[in-house]
Amino acid sequence: MRIWSLHPRYLDAKGIVALWRETLLAKHVLLNKTKGYKNHPQLIRFKALKNPNDAIDQYLDSVLEEALLRGYKFDVEKITRPFKKIKTKVTEGQMQYEAKHLLKKLKQRDAKLFKQLKAVKKFEPHPMFSVIKGEIEDWEII
């Protein structure tokens, strides 16, 4: 499971579909509707928030927005509305780690997008995250 800190615009088709599905799984974990992945490290930052359910719906909403821009037919009913918007933090180190991780994936899956993105100097975060100084997050598995 990977819930990217990077903006969904950087993901290829396979990546954004996987992100949607994996974040929906994360939502089910947060709602106690599944038995698996209950302690997955990617969920730590959501569980630490005041309202993790609103946060995951907000996260999904931005993924949905990107998917709709691409003409994908993701199910808007999967997002509970209304949700309270929040802003949370992600470290520069985490953003850099994820950018390298994504580029490694794209080099194998989507050479054209890899070529475009390898020139990006600074990747933007998902809209709910503000970037702060710091190393790779403690919850990241390297």
N, C-alpha and C positions, 0 to 999 in steps of 0.2 A: 504494500500500500504506500502510495506517495501522494501527499496533499501538498502540492507545490506552493512555495512562497512567491514564486515568480508569477507575473501576470499571465493569465491563460492565453493571451495572444501569441506567445512564443511557442506554444505546443503545436505539434503536427496533428493530423487527423487522428491517428492512433492514440496519441498522448492525451488529447482533450476528451476523447470517448472514455479512455481509461480513468482519467481524473474524475469525470462525472460519475462513473460507476463506483469508483473507490470512495469518493466523498459521500455518495449515497449509503454505502456500507458503513462508513464512519458515522453517519447520521443515525443509522439503526443501532450501532453500538451505543451511542450517547443516549438513545431512547430506550436502551435495554431490550431491544427487539431481536437480538442475535446472541448466539453463544460464542462465536469466534471473534478473534481480534480484540477482545475486551481491553487488553493492556498494551495495545500497539503504540510504540513510541510516537508515531505521527499524531496521535490523539492527545498527547500530554498538553500541548499548548491550548487546545480547545477546552479540555477538562479544567484547566487552570482559570478560565475566564468566568466572570460572574454569571453569564447565561450562555453556556456552551451550545444549547439548541438554537438560539437565535444566531449565534456566531456561525454555526455550520450552515444554516439557511442563507445567511448573508454571503458566505463563501460560495455556496452553490449558485446563488443568484448571479454573481459575476461570471461564473463558468457558463451558465445558461445564456447570459448576454452575449458572450463571445461565440458560443455555438450558434445562436440565432443569426448573428452577423455573417456566419459562414453558410447559412442555409440549412443547418442541421435541425432535426425535429426532436429535441429533447423534451421530456414531459414536464411542463411547468407545474403540474399538480404535485410533483414530488417535493416542492418547496412549500413549507408552511408559512403562510402570510397572515397578518403582517408580522414582521420580525423587527426587533429593535437593533438598529445599526450600531456597531461598535468599531473602534479603531484599536488595533493592538500592534505590538512591535515584533520585528524580526531583525536579526543582526546582519551586518554587512558580510561577515564571514559565512553565514548561512546562505545568503543570496549568491555569493561567489561560488560556494560549494555546489549549489543547485544549478547554477549556470553551467559549470563544467560538466556536471552529471548529465544535464540535458543535451549539451553539445555532443557528448560521447554517444548518447542514444541516437541522436539525429544523424551523426556521421554514418551509422549503420542503416538507419531507416529512411532518411529523407535528405539526400545529398544536396538538393537545391536549397532547402531551408537551412541546412547546416552551413552552407556557404554564406547565406544572408546573415545568419545570427552570429557567426564567428567574428564578424566585424563589429558587433555591438560592444561598446565600451562598458556600459553600465545598464544592466537589465532592470526594468521597473518591477516593483512588487505587485502582487495581487492587491486590488484596491483597498482591502481591509487592513493592510499592513503598512506601517511606517518603518523605515529603515533607520536603525541606530548602530552606533559603533559596537563592535564586539566580534568574537570568534564564532565558529560553528556552534550552533545550539547544542546544549547538553543532551537533548533527546535524540539527536541525529545518530543514526547507525552508520559508521564509516567502514 
